[in-house]
Amino acid sequence: MRYCWILVTTALLLGLPVLAPAAGNVNGISAVVHDAVITQDDVELMTAQTADMIFRDYRRQPEMLEKKMNEARGENLKQLINRKMILHEFKSSFNVPDAVIDKDVERIIQSEIRSIYGDRMKLIKTLQARGTTYERYKQLHKERFLVDQMRQANITSEIIISPFKVESYYKTNLEDFKMEDQVKLRIIVLNRPRNGETNSVRAMAEDILSQLNAGAAFSEMASTYSQGSQKSEGGDWGWVERKVLRPELAEAASKLKAGERSGVIETPEAYYLMLVEEVKPTHYKPLADVRDQIEKTLEVEERARLEKQWIEKLKKKTFVRYF
């Protein structure tokens, strides 16, 4: 099968273990939904889209790699079956001329060509390199278009999330909105030279500290002397969780109050001087700040529930044969 060989070739190029395609019927058919055939090529093409990521994650675990690839094939077959069921439902429920559908699909394709490929010829060459054709590409777009239209027609677009649901979700998932200790920092960074001679850098750090003690502005000293990426911003690191700082900086930050400065902090790579501008202890984001985020999460969950309910109804009146 063409796309099985795509997976094999990818593995060889990356120096990864080569897996045999999932076992299937010798006729190359994975399933039939009413009169629509889903081939093993269809499944492998869909699986090829995530194969690289699976290879990267499990390339040193051959048994787990094979398991994850087969799980991906199984999930993709299920998605393809759902698509065929929805397409069959469309044909059974609506009598829309192909010319009308093709006009909308062509509009979508033209938009994609302009934004991604530039012109149709480049698209065709890209498809040929992938081992597929423009006709197949157009058919997939047509199927996606019809499936999207059916979803819109069968899944309520106006989903209302009540304040009670939002508040309940917030209380149940409070730990998701926890913010660890944060500090607003300015830092001066002086890198150690690679030749191992650090006395001059240490001396510069001590001189900068003396100027700060004499009243020099930390931001000006950072803009002048710092070698960190935030030099142009006066060494401004913004709000940072203490736990993400390297140990030496985290320890220093934990001992400083708002407005206080550190001494010279020494690490194997650099010398640092730190100013803690503000401190936020561990806290939870208030509901008002995350209400929109929660509503979107609940909308996604509700749409998924409604779609699953709709798919289950379709299954009850669909003939599916597996091979």
LOTORTOR-730756 format. One record per residue (C-alpha): residue number from 0; residue in three letters; x, y, z. Coordinates in nm, 3 decimals, decimal comma. Layout:
BEGIN
(NUM 'ALA' (X Y Z))
...
//
This chain:
BEGIN
(0 'MET' (0,000 0,000 0,000))
(1 'ARG' (0,129 0,343 -0,096))
(2 'TYR' (0,102 0,509 0,245))
(3 'CYS' (0,240 0,212 0,431))
(4 'TRP' (0,554 0,267 0,227))
(5 'ILE' (0,545 0,635 0,323))
(6 'LEU' (0,568 0,531 0,687))
(7 'VAL' (0,846 0,282 0,616))
(8 'THR' (1,046 0,538 0,418))
(9 'THR' (1,005 0,797 0,694))
(10 'ALA' (1,138 0,550 0,949))
(11 'LEU' (1,438 0,464 0,735))
(12 'LEU' (1,527 0,828 0,674))
(13 'LEU' (1,507 0,904 1,046))
(14 'GLY' (1,701 0,593 1,141))
(15 'LEU' (1,402 0,457 1,331))
(16 'PRO' (1,269 0,102 1,369))
(17 'VAL' (1,061 -0,005 1,072))
(18 'LEU' (0,716 -0,130 1,162))
(19 'ALA' (0,508 -0,351 0,946))
(20 'PRO' (0,170 -0,204 0,851))
(21 'ALA' (-0,122 -0,312 1,063))
(22 'ALA' (-0,253 -0,651 0,966))
(23 'GLY' (-0,558 -0,640 0,744))
(24 'ASN' (-0,748 -0,825 0,478))
(25 'VAL' (-0,547 -0,897 0,164))
(26 'ASN' (-0,802 -0,709 -0,044))
(27 'GLY' (-0,682 -0,383 0,113))
(28 'ILE' (-1,022 -0,296 0,263))
(29 'SER' (-1,052 -0,194 0,629))
(30 'ALA' (-1,428 -0,137 0,648))
(31 'VAL' (-1,743 -0,080 0,445))
(32 'VAL' (-2,004 0,173 0,560))
(33 'HIS' (-2,325 0,105 0,366))
(34 'ASP' (-2,180 0,117 0,013))
(35 'ALA' (-1,873 0,330 0,094))
(36 'VAL' (-1,537 0,155 0,115))
(37 'ILE' (-1,259 0,256 0,358))
(38 'THR' (-0,928 0,118 0,238))
(39 'GLN' (-0,615 0,045 0,437))
(40 'ASP' (-0,453 0,319 0,226))
(41 'ASP' (-0,709 0,565 0,366))
(42 'VAL' (-0,619 0,465 0,722))
(43 'GLU' (-0,245 0,477 0,657))
(44 'LEU' (-0,271 0,819 0,491))
(45 'MET' (-0,447 0,959 0,796))
(46 'THR' (-0,201 0,788 1,031))
(47 'ALA' (0,097 0,924 0,837))
(48 'GLN' (0,000 1,275 0,954))
(49 'THR' (0,101 1,190 1,314))
(50 'ALA' (0,349 0,908 1,250))
(51 'ASP' (0,658 1,128 1,291))
(52 'MET' (0,548 1,241 1,635))
(53 'ILE' (0,477 0,883 1,746))
(54 'PHE' (0,816 0,772 1,614))
(55 'ARG' (0,992 1,050 1,805))
(56 'ASP' (0,818 0,967 2,132))
(57 'TYR' (0,859 0,587 2,121))
(58 'ARG' (1,147 0,514 1,882))
(59 'ARG' (1,351 0,347 2,157))
(60 'GLN' (1,057 0,133 2,270))
(61 'PRO' (0,969 -0,093 1,972))
(62 'GLU' (0,679 -0,274 2,143))
(63 'MET' (0,523 0,052 2,266))
(64 'LEU' (0,586 0,209 1,927))
(65 'GLU' (0,394 -0,066 1,752))
(66 'LYS' (0,115 -0,042 2,011))
(67 'LYS' (0,081 0,335 1,967))
(68 'MET' (0,083 0,307 1,588))
(69 'ASN' (-0,193 0,046 1,599))
(70 'GLU' (-0,391 0,261 1,843))
(71 'ALA' (-0,357 0,553 1,601))
(72 'ARG' (-0,475 0,334 1,313))
(73 'GLY' (-0,773 0,218 1,519))
(74 'GLU' (-0,870 0,572 1,615))
(75 'ASN' (-0,831 0,694 1,258))
(76 'LEU' (-1,044 0,409 1,125))
(77 'LYS' (-1,314 0,508 1,373))
(78 'GLN' (-1,294 0,869 1,253))
(79 'LEU' (-1,318 0,760 0,891))
(80 'ILE' (-1,621 0,543 0,967))
(81 'ASN' (-1,788 0,838 1,141))
(82 'ARG' (-1,716 1,053 0,836))
(83 'LYS' (-1,872 0,798 0,600))
(84 'MET' (-2,178 0,768 0,826))
(85 'ILE' (-2,224 1,145 0,821))
(86 'LEU' (-2,181 1,158 0,444))
(87 'HIS' (-2,437 0,881 0,400))
(88 'GLU' (-2,677 1,071 0,623))
(89 'PHE' (-2,630 1,379 0,406))
(90 'LYS' (-2,710 1,186 0,087))
(91 'SER' (-3,015 1,031 0,252))
(92 'SER' (-3,150 1,357 0,396))
(93 'PHE' (-3,072 1,620 0,134))
(94 'ASN' (-3,095 1,647 -0,242))
(95 'VAL' (-2,839 1,916 -0,318))
(96 'PRO' (-2,698 1,927 -0,673))
(97 'ASP' (-2,327 1,850 -0,695))
(98 'ALA' (-2,276 2,172 -0,888))
(99 'VAL' (-2,387 2,374 -0,586))
(100 'ILE' (-2,158 2,183 -0,350))
(101 'ASP' (-1,865 2,195 -0,591))
(102 'LYS' (-1,895 2,573 -0,614))
(103 'ASP' (-1,851 2,612 -0,237))
(104 'VAL' (-1,570 2,357 -0,228))
(105 'GLU' (-1,387 2,530 -0,514))
(106 'ARG' (-1,409 2,858 -0,324))
(107 'ILE' (-1,246 2,693 -0,020))
(108 'ILE' (-0,975 2,535 -0,235))
(109 'GLN' (-0,895 2,862 -0,411))
(110 'SER' (-0,857 3,034 -0,075))
(111 'GLU' (-0,621 2,760 0,043))
(112 'ILE' (-0,418 2,776 -0,278))
(113 'ARG' (-0,371 3,153 -0,242))
(114 'SER' (-0,274 3,141 0,125))
(115 'ILE' (-0,054 2,828 0,122))
(116 'TYR' (0,060 2,733 -0,227))
(117 'GLY' (0,043 3,050 -0,434))
(118 'ASP' (-0,087 2,881 -0,749))
(119 'ARG' (-0,256 2,559 -0,860))
(120 'MET' (0,055 2,418 -1,030))
(121 'LYS' (0,255 2,433 -0,707))
(122 'LEU' (-0,031 2,257 -0,528))
(123 'ILE' (-0,038 1,980 -0,788))
(124 'LYS' (0,339 1,929 -0,764))
(125 'THR' (0,314 1,914 -0,384))
(126 'LEU' (0,038 1,655 -0,406))
(127 'GLN' (0,240 1,447 -0,653))
(128 'ALA' (0,536 1,451 -0,412))
(129 'ARG' (0,303 1,315 -0,145))
(130 'GLY' (0,187 1,039 -0,373))
(131 'THR' (-0,166 1,168 -0,421))
(132 'THR' (-0,366 1,357 -0,685))
(133 'TYR' (-0,561 1,678 -0,719))
(134 'GLU' (-0,881 1,478 -0,764))
(135 'ARG' (-0,822 1,304 -0,430))
(136 'TYR' (-0,738 1,637 -0,267))
(137 'LYS' (-1,060 1,790 -0,398))
(138 'GLN' (-1,265 1,490 -0,285))
(139 'LEU' (-1,127 1,516 0,070))
(140 'HIS' (-1,214 1,885 0,081))
(141 'LYS' (-1,563 1,808 -0,041))
(142 'GLU' (-1,611 1,544 0,228))
(143 'ARG' (-1,483 1,779 0,500))
(144 'PHE' (-1,714 2,053 0,377))
(145 'LEU' (-2,020 1,827 0,386))
(146 'VAL' (-1,929 1,686 0,727))
(147 'ASP' (-1,891 2,040 0,865))
(148 'GLN' (-2,228 2,138 0,721))
(149 'MET' (-2,392 1,834 0,878))
(150 'ARG' (-2,233 1,908 1,215))
(151 'GLN' (-2,367 2,262 1,204))
(152 'ALA' (-2,713 2,132 1,113))
(153 'ASN' (-2,723 1,865 1,383))
(154 'ILE' (-2,531 2,015 1,672))
(155 'THR' (-2,679 2,321 1,836))
(156 'SER' (-2,471 2,625 1,749))
(157 'GLU' (-2,613 2,837 2,030))
(158 'ILE' (-2,480 2,664 2,340))
(159 'ILE' (-2,553 2,855 2,659))
(160 'ILE' (-2,330 2,795 2,959))
(161 'SER' (-2,499 2,897 3,282))
(162 'PRO' (-2,314 3,091 3,555))
(163 'PHE' (-2,380 2,798 3,789))
(164 'LYS' (-2,191 2,558 3,558))
(165 'VAL' (-1,900 2,802 3,536))
(166 'GLU' (-1,881 2,841 3,913))
(167 'SER' (-1,908 2,465 3,966))
(168 'TYR' (-1,629 2,400 3,718))
(169 'TYR' (-1,413 2,663 3,887))
(170 'LYS' (-1,458 2,506 4,232))
(171 'THR' (-1,404 2,151 4,106))
(172 'ASN' (-1,089 2,242 3,909))
(173 'LEU' (-0,950 2,509 4,139))
(174 'GLU' (-0,598 2,363 4,129))
(175 'ASP' (-0,586 2,432 3,754))
(176 'PHE' (-0,598 2,804 3,835))
(177 'LYS' (-0,329 2,799 4,102))
(178 'MET' (-0,043 3,045 4,059))
(179 'GLU' (0,278 2,962 4,242))
(180 'ASP' (0,495 3,224 4,410))
(181 'GLN' (0,582 3,492 4,155))
(182 'VAL' (0,837 3,769 4,156))
(183 'LYS' (0,876 4,065 3,923))
(184 'LEU' (1,247 4,081 3,849))
(185 'ARG' (1,517 4,290 3,694))
(186 'ILE' (1,845 4,106 3,645))
(187 'ILE' (2,192 4,204 3,533))
(188 'VAL' (2,380 3,917 3,367))
(189 'LEU' (2,757 3,906 3,325))
(190 'ASN' (2,872 3,595 3,137))
(191 'ARG' (3,184 3,411 3,241))
(192 'PRO' (3,452 3,401 2,967))
(193 'ARG' (3,518 3,064 2,808))
(194 'ASN' (3,890 3,081 2,881))
(195 'GLY' (3,816 3,041 3,251))
(196 'GLU' (3,951 3,385 3,352))
(197 'THR' (3,672 3,519 3,570))
(198 'ASN' (3,844 3,766 3,801))
(199 'SER' (3,776 4,064 3,576))
(200 'VAL' (3,409 3,972 3,540))
(201 'ARG' (3,373 3,925 3,914))
(202 'ALA' (3,539 4,261 3,968))
(203 'MET' (3,294 4,423 3,726))
(204 'ALA' (3,001 4,266 3,911))
(205 'GLU' (3,133 4,403 4,241))
(206 'ASP' (3,182 4,748 4,086))
(207 'ILE' (2,822 4,747 3,954))
(208 'LEU' (2,702 4,646 4,302))
(209 'SER' (2,894 4,939 4,453))
(210 'GLN' (2,731 5,180 4,208))
(211 'LEU' (2,389 5,040 4,291))
(212 'ASN' (2,461 5,081 4,663))
(213 'ALA' (2,560 5,441 4,589))
(214 'GLY' (2,220 5,508 4,432))
(215 'ALA' (2,255 5,419 4,064))
(216 'ALA' (1,930 5,308 3,898))
(217 'PHE' (1,917 4,932 3,847))
(218 'SER' (1,750 4,964 3,505))
(219 'GLU' (2,021 5,203 3,381))
(220 'MET' (2,299 4,978 3,504))
(221 'ALA' (2,133 4,679 3,334))
(222 'SER' (2,096 4,871 3,006))
(223 'THR' (2,464 4,963 3,022))
(224 'TYR' (2,634 4,647 3,148))
(225 'SER' (2,405 4,345 3,128))
(226 'GLN' (2,478 4,077 2,870))
(227 'GLY' (2,136 3,917 2,904))
(228 'SER' (1,867 3,919 2,635))
(229 'GLN' (1,664 4,172 2,840))
(230 'LYS' (1,943 4,433 2,833))
(231 'SER' (1,746 4,675 2,612))
(232 'GLU' (1,453 4,654 2,857))
(233 'GLY' (1,672 4,747 3,150))
(234 'GLY' (1,704 4,385 3,259))
(235 'ASP' (1,327 4,351 3,300))
(236 'TRP' (1,228 3,981 3,328))
(237 'GLY' (0,867 4,059 3,414))
(238 'TRP' (0,669 3,822 3,636))
(239 'VAL' (0,837 3,485 3,687))
(240 'GLU' (0,739 3,187 3,902))
(241 'ARG' (1,018 3,122 4,151))
(242 'LYS' (1,010 2,750 4,078))
(243 'VAL' (1,116 2,801 3,714))
(244 'LEU' (1,429 2,996 3,803))
(245 'ARG' (1,762 2,816 3,822))
(246 'PRO' (1,833 2,711 4,184))
(247 'GLU' (2,083 2,989 4,265))
(248 'LEU' (1,843 3,259 4,145))
(249 'ALA' (1,539 3,099 4,306))
(250 'GLU' (1,717 3,082 4,642))
(251 'ALA' (1,820 3,448 4,620))
(252 'ALA' (1,471 3,558 4,513))
(253 'SER' (1,310 3,370 4,803))
(254 'LYS' (1,508 3,579 5,054))
(255 'LEU' (1,425 3,919 4,903))
(256 'LYS' (1,124 4,137 4,967))
(257 'ALA' (0,973 4,380 4,718))
(258 'GLY' (1,224 4,657 4,642))
(259 'GLU' (1,527 4,465 4,768))
(260 'ARG' (1,841 4,374 4,574))
(261 'SER' (2,070 4,075 4,591))
(262 'GLY' (2,444 4,073 4,613))
(263 'VAL' (2,653 3,914 4,339))
(264 'ILE' (2,509 3,570 4,260))
(265 'GLU' (2,764 3,329 4,119))
(266 'THR' (2,683 3,036 3,888))
(267 'PRO' (2,906 2,821 3,665))
(268 'GLU' (2,800 3,022 3,358))
(269 'ALA' (2,758 3,380 3,479))
(270 'TYR' (2,738 3,635 3,759))
(271 'TYR' (2,398 3,787 3,836))
(272 'LEU' (2,263 4,086 4,024))
(273 'MET' (1,892 4,078 4,098))
(274 'LEU' (1,628 4,334 4,191))
(275 'VAL' (1,289 4,209 4,316))
(276 'GLU' (1,037 4,479 4,221))
(277 'GLU' (0,719 4,306 4,337))
(278 'VAL' (0,614 3,978 4,498))
(279 'LYS' (0,297 3,771 4,458))
(280 'PRO' (0,258 3,480 4,701))
(281 'THR' (0,089 3,158 4,592))
(282 'HIS' (-0,271 3,235 4,498))
(283 'TYR' (-0,559 3,128 4,278))
(284 'LYS' (-0,672 3,327 3,978))
(285 'PRO' (-1,006 3,488 4,063))
(286 'LEU' (-1,313 3,354 3,887))
(287 'ALA' (-1,365 3,686 3,710))
(288 'ASP' (-1,026 3,649 3,538))
(289 'VAL' (-1,091 3,297 3,409))
(290 'ARG' (-1,467 3,304 3,344))
(291 'ASP' (-1,426 3,339 2,964))
(292 'GLN' (-1,169 3,058 2,958))
(293 'ILE' (-1,400 2,827 3,154))
(294 'GLU' (-1,699 2,909 2,932))
(295 'LYS' (-1,498 2,816 2,620))
(296 'THR' (-1,385 2,491 2,782))
(297 'LEU' (-1,742 2,400 2,876))
(298 'GLU' (-1,866 2,489 2,526))
(299 'VAL' (-1,609 2,254 2,373))
(300 'GLU' (-1,709 1,978 2,614))
(301 'GLU' (-2,080 2,030 2,542))
(302 'ARG' (-2,027 2,022 2,165))
(303 'ALA' (-1,828 1,702 2,202))
(304 'ARG' (-2,109 1,549 2,409))
(305 'LEU' (-2,373 1,651 2,154))
(306 'GLU' (-2,164 1,519 1,865))
(307 'LYS' (-2,112 1,186 2,041))
(308 'GLN' (-2,487 1,165 2,101))
(309 'TRP' (-2,554 1,237 1,733))
(310 'ILE' (-2,295 0,980 1,616))
(311 'GLU' (-2,452 0,716 1,840))
(312 'LYS' (-2,789 0,778 1,672))
(313 'LEU' (-2,631 0,738 1,330))
(314 'LYS' (-2,466 0,411 1,434))
(315 'LYS' (-2,805 0,259 1,514))
(316 'LYS' (-2,916 0,292 1,154))
(317 'THR' (-2,581 0,230 0,981))
(318 'PHE' (-2,447 -0,090 0,830))
(319 'VAL' (-2,074 -0,127 0,899))
(320 'ARG' (-1,866 -0,427 0,803))
(321 'TYR' (-1,508 -0,463 0,924))
(322 'PHE' (-1,234 -0,663 0,746))
//
